[in-house]
Amino acid sequence: MYLSRFKSSVWFPVVVLLIAMTSIQGGAALAKTLFSEVGAPGITALRLGLGTLILLIIFKPWRLRFSKQQRLPLLFYGLALGAMNYSFYLAIRTVPLGIAVALEFCGPLALALAGSRRLSDFIWVILAVLGLWLLLPIGKGIASVDGKGALLALLAGGFWVLYILTGPRAGADHGPATVAAGSLIGALVFVPVGLSFADSGLWHPGIIPIGIAIAILSSALPYSLEMMALTRLPARVFGTLMSLEPGMAALSGMVFLGEMLNGLQWLGLLAIISASIGSTLTAQRKKAVVEPLSQ
């Protein structure tokens, strides 16, 4: 009785979404622990390959029929999905998880603020720029973040933008099953690339169960939970809650990887989260919400 009452309450989708974010960042932290044995490209291949297999089993995308107008967006959608994962895992080789996610979030944030004209929008731009200045190794070495890793995280954010722009065009009327079709395209390209640059540890039999766990935590479970939450939450609330993901990533990095941030980096992280929440709230009024999506 209590469970059914909780499922019908307003808190159920919120808790589900928080579990999804925790799952994603826990999967990323688990993946990072294997970098020394498998390498970031190898982990990308493992996650994309096994994650795609799970999504194919769940959503059966071969039943879908894509129109001629949808095929090119679907191709770019899948390539963006694979490239986003690949560049993100390369980034977190040298950049703390929380900082990498915050930098990646700048892509969707920039898209949400594109064409801004109102004063409140420029406040979010200033907050985002301030957050970047505090996180990146610019100025007077204000933050000790690897420059190459930071650029890779920003590149992942750029692919995230392409993912957001092409997803609706590719998956109109197909819903979450589009993710499986796009993941298959990304896997066909980036799994071979990842395997070719993987370290020898990838071929150890004991890696496969961990790879399955990463695929479930990073793909199958959070995608399903996010869709469950999205059907029960207004887009504004969903986008606002998803804006907390850099903070969840920072906490995951601290708990599972021992990645401690200094005070200025926490301020930068908070600035980017605030800018993302603010842009989501004001975008709802302009009926132009861009919902953050999972890595």
C-alpha positions as CSV (number, residue, x, y, z in Angstrom):
1,M,0.0,0.0,0.0
2,Y,2.8,2.4,0.9
3,L,4.7,1.6,-2.3
4,S,1.7,2.2,-4.5
5,R,1.0,5.5,-2.7
6,F,4.7,6.5,-3.1
7,K,4.5,5.7,-6.9
8,S,1.6,8.0,-7.3
9,S,3.2,10.9,-5.3
10,V,5.1,13.8,-6.8
11,W,8.3,12.6,-5.1
12,F,8.4,9.3,-7.1
13,P,9.7,10.7,-10.4
14,V,12.2,13.0,-8.5
15,V,13.7,10.1,-6.6
16,V,13.8,8.0,-9.8
17,L,15.7,10.8,-11.6
18,L,18.1,11.2,-8.8
19,I,18.8,7.4,-8.9
20,A,19.3,7.7,-12.7
21,M,21.9,10.5,-12.2
22,T,23.6,8.5,-9.4
23,S,23.7,5.5,-11.7
24,I,25.3,7.4,-14.6
25,Q,28.0,8.9,-12.5
26,G,28.6,5.7,-10.5
27,G,29.1,4.0,-13.9
28,A,31.6,6.6,-15.0
29,A,33.5,6.3,-11.7
30,L,33.6,2.5,-12.1
31,A,34.8,2.9,-15.6
32,K,37.6,5.2,-14.6
33,T,39.0,2.7,-12.1
34,L,39.7,0.4,-15.1
35,F,41.7,3.0,-17.1
36,S,45.0,1.8,-15.9
37,E,44.3,-1.8,-17.1
38,V,42.1,-1.3,-20.1
39,G,42.6,2.3,-21.2
40,A,39.9,5.0,-21.9
41,P,39.4,3.9,-25.5
42,G,39.0,0.3,-24.4
43,I,36.4,1.2,-21.8
44,T,34.6,3.3,-24.4
45,A,34.4,0.2,-26.7
46,L,33.3,-2.0,-23.8
47,R,30.5,0.4,-22.7
48,L,29.3,1.2,-26.2
49,G,29.4,-2.4,-27.3
50,L,27.7,-4.0,-24.3
51,G,25.4,-1.0,-23.7
52,T,24.2,-1.2,-27.3
53,L,23.5,-4.9,-27.0
54,I,21.4,-4.3,-23.9
55,L,19.5,-1.4,-25.6
56,L,18.9,-3.6,-28.7
57,I,17.4,-6.3,-26.5
58,I,15.1,-3.9,-24.6
59,F,13.9,-1.6,-27.4
60,K,14.2,-3.9,-30.6
61,P,14.9,-1.0,-33.0
62,W,14.8,-3.3,-36.0
63,R,11.0,-2.9,-35.8
64,L,11.3,0.8,-36.5
65,R,10.8,2.4,-39.9
66,F,12.8,5.6,-40.5
67,S,11.7,7.9,-43.3
68,K,14.1,9.2,-45.9
69,Q,14.1,12.6,-44.1
70,Q,15.0,10.9,-40.8
71,R,18.0,8.8,-42.0
72,L,20.6,11.5,-42.2
73,P,19.7,13.0,-38.8
74,L,19.8,9.5,-37.4
75,L,23.3,9.0,-38.8
76,F,24.5,12.2,-37.2
77,Y,22.6,11.4,-34.0
78,G,24.4,8.0,-33.7
79,L,27.8,9.5,-34.6
80,A,27.3,12.3,-32.0
81,L,26.3,9.7,-29.3
82,G,29.5,7.6,-30.0
83,A,31.8,10.7,-30.2
84,M,30.3,12.2,-27.1
85,N,31.1,9.0,-25.1
86,Y,34.5,8.6,-26.6
87,S,35.7,12.2,-26.0
88,F,34.2,12.2,-22.5
89,Y,36.1,9.1,-21.4
90,L,39.3,10.5,-22.9
91,A,38.7,13.7,-20.9
92,I,38.2,12.0,-17.5
93,R,41.6,10.3,-17.9
94,T,43.2,13.5,-16.6
95,V,40.3,15.7,-15.4
96,P,38.2,15.0,-12.2
97,L,34.8,13.6,-13.0
98,G,32.8,16.5,-11.5
99,I,34.8,19.1,-13.5
100,A,34.5,17.1,-16.7
101,V,30.8,16.9,-16.4
102,A,30.5,20.6,-15.6
103,L,32.6,21.4,-18.7
104,E,30.5,19.0,-20.8
105,F,27.3,20.7,-19.6
106,C,28.5,23.9,-21.2
107,G,27.4,22.5,-24.6
108,P,23.7,22.2,-23.8
109,L,23.9,25.4,-21.7
110,A,25.3,27.3,-24.7
111,L,22.5,25.9,-26.9
112,A,19.9,26.9,-24.4
113,L,21.3,30.4,-24.3
114,A,21.7,30.8,-28.0
115,G,20.0,33.9,-29.3
116,S,19.5,35.3,-25.8
117,R,18.1,38.8,-25.7
118,R,16.8,39.2,-22.1
119,L,18.8,40.6,-19.2
120,S,18.2,37.4,-17.2
121,D,19.8,35.3,-20.0
122,F,23.0,37.4,-19.9
123,I,23.2,36.7,-16.2
124,W,23.3,33.0,-16.9
125,V,26.0,33.6,-19.6
126,I,28.1,35.6,-17.1
127,L,27.7,32.8,-14.5
128,A,28.7,30.1,-17.0
129,V,31.8,32.1,-18.1
130,L,32.7,32.7,-14.5
131,G,32.4,29.0,-13.8
132,L,34.6,28.2,-16.8
133,W,37.2,30.7,-15.6
134,L,37.3,29.1,-12.2
135,L,37.5,25.6,-13.5
136,L,40.0,25.9,-16.4
137,P,43.7,26.6,-16.1
138,I,43.6,30.1,-17.4
139,G,44.4,33.5,-15.9
140,K,47.0,32.9,-13.3
141,G,46.8,29.2,-13.0
142,I,43.7,29.5,-10.9
143,A,42.8,25.8,-11.2
144,S,45.1,22.9,-11.8
145,V,43.1,21.2,-14.6
146,D,44.8,19.4,-17.5
147,G,44.2,21.6,-20.5
148,K,43.9,18.8,-23.0
149,G,41.4,16.9,-20.8
150,A,39.4,20.1,-20.4
151,L,39.2,20.6,-24.2
152,L,38.1,17.0,-24.6
153,A,35.3,17.6,-22.1
154,L,34.2,20.7,-23.9
155,L,34.4,18.8,-27.2
156,A,32.1,16.2,-25.6
157,G,29.7,19.0,-24.8
158,G,29.8,20.1,-28.5
159,F,28.8,16.5,-29.6
160,W,26.1,16.7,-26.9
161,V,24.7,19.7,-28.7
162,L,24.6,17.8,-32.0
163,Y,23.0,14.9,-30.2
164,I,20.2,17.2,-28.9
165,L,19.7,18.9,-32.2
166,T,19.5,15.7,-34.3
167,G,17.6,13.5,-31.8
168,P,14.1,15.0,-32.3
169,R,14.5,14.9,-36.1
170,A,15.8,11.3,-36.1
171,G,13.4,9.9,-33.6
172,A,10.1,11.6,-34.2
173,D,7.3,9.1,-33.3
174,H,9.9,6.5,-32.2
175,G,10.5,7.6,-28.7
176,P,13.4,6.0,-26.6
177,A,13.9,3.2,-29.2
178,T,15.7,5.8,-31.2
179,V,18.5,5.7,-28.6
180,A,19.1,2.0,-29.4
181,A,19.3,2.7,-33.2
182,G,21.6,5.6,-32.6
183,S,23.7,3.6,-30.2
184,L,24.1,0.9,-32.8
185,I,25.4,3.5,-35.3
186,G,27.8,4.9,-32.7
187,A,29.0,1.4,-31.7
188,L,29.7,0.4,-35.3
189,V,32.2,3.3,-35.6
190,F,33.7,3.8,-32.1
191,V,33.8,0.2,-30.8
192,P,36.4,-0.7,-33.5
193,V,38.3,2.5,-32.8
194,G,38.3,1.9,-29.1
195,L,39.4,-1.7,-29.5
196,S,42.3,-0.7,-31.7
197,F,43.7,1.6,-29.0
198,A,42.7,-0.5,-26.0
199,D,45.3,-1.8,-23.6
200,S,45.9,-5.6,-23.3
201,G,43.8,-5.8,-20.1
202,L,40.6,-5.5,-22.1
203,W,41.0,-9.1,-23.2
204,H,41.1,-10.5,-19.6
205,P,37.9,-12.6,-19.0
206,G,37.3,-10.9,-15.6
207,I,36.7,-7.5,-17.4
208,I,33.5,-8.6,-19.1
209,P,31.3,-8.7,-15.9
210,I,32.6,-5.3,-14.9
211,G,31.9,-4.1,-18.4
212,I,28.3,-5.3,-18.2
213,A,27.9,-3.5,-14.9
214,I,29.2,-0.3,-16.5
215,A,26.9,-0.7,-19.4
216,I,23.9,-1.2,-17.1
217,L,24.8,1.7,-14.8
218,S,25.7,4.1,-17.6
219,S,23.1,3.2,-20.2
220,A,20.3,0.7,-19.7
221,L,19.2,1.6,-16.2
222,P,19.4,5.4,-16.3
223,Y,17.8,5.7,-19.8
224,S,14.9,3.7,-18.6
225,L,14.6,5.6,-15.3
226,E,14.9,9.0,-17.1
227,M,12.0,8.1,-19.5
228,M,9.9,7.0,-16.5
229,A,10.6,10.4,-14.8
230,L,10.1,12.4,-18.0
231,T,6.6,11.1,-18.4
232,R,5.7,12.2,-14.9
233,L,7.5,15.5,-14.6
234,P,7.0,18.8,-16.4
235,A,9.9,19.6,-18.8
236,R,10.9,22.6,-16.6
237,V,11.3,20.4,-13.5
238,F,13.0,17.7,-15.4
239,G,15.6,20.1,-16.9
240,T,16.2,21.8,-13.5
241,L,16.8,18.5,-11.7
242,M,19.1,17.3,-14.5
243,S,21.2,20.5,-14.1
244,L,22.3,19.0,-10.8
245,E,24.3,16.3,-12.6
246,P,27.7,18.1,-12.4
247,G,27.3,18.2,-8.6
248,M,26.4,14.5,-8.5
249,A,29.5,13.8,-10.6
250,A,31.7,15.7,-8.2
251,L,30.3,13.8,-5.3
252,S,30.7,10.5,-7.1
253,G,34.3,11.4,-7.9
254,M,35.0,12.2,-4.2
255,V,33.3,9.1,-2.8
256,F,34.5,6.5,-5.3
257,L,37.7,8.0,-6.8
258,G,39.0,10.3,-4.0
259,E,39.0,13.3,-6.4
260,M,38.9,16.3,-4.1
261,L,38.1,19.7,-5.5
262,N,39.5,23.0,-4.1
263,G,37.3,25.9,-3.0
264,L,37.6,27.8,-6.3
265,Q,36.7,24.7,-8.3
266,W,33.6,24.1,-6.2
267,L,32.6,27.8,-6.8
268,G,33.1,27.2,-10.5
269,L,31.0,24.1,-10.4
270,L,28.2,25.9,-8.5
271,A,28.3,28.8,-11.0
272,I,27.7,26.4,-13.9
273,I,25.0,24.5,-12.1
274,S,23.3,27.8,-11.3
275,A,23.5,29.0,-14.9
276,S,22.0,25.7,-16.1
277,I,19.1,25.8,-13.6
278,G,18.5,29.5,-14.4
279,S,18.5,29.0,-18.2
280,T,16.2,26.0,-17.8
281,L,13.7,28.0,-15.8
282,T,13.7,31.1,-18.1
283,A,13.7,28.9,-21.2
284,Q,10.3,27.4,-20.0
285,R,8.8,30.9,-20.1
286,K,10.1,31.3,-23.7
287,K,8.7,27.8,-24.6
288,A,12.2,26.8,-25.7
289,V,13.4,24.3,-23.2
290,V,16.5,22.3,-24.1
291,E,16.5,19.2,-21.8
292,P,19.9,17.9,-20.7
293,L,20.5,14.4,-21.8
294,S,22.7,11.6,-20.4
295,Q,26.2,11.0,-21.5
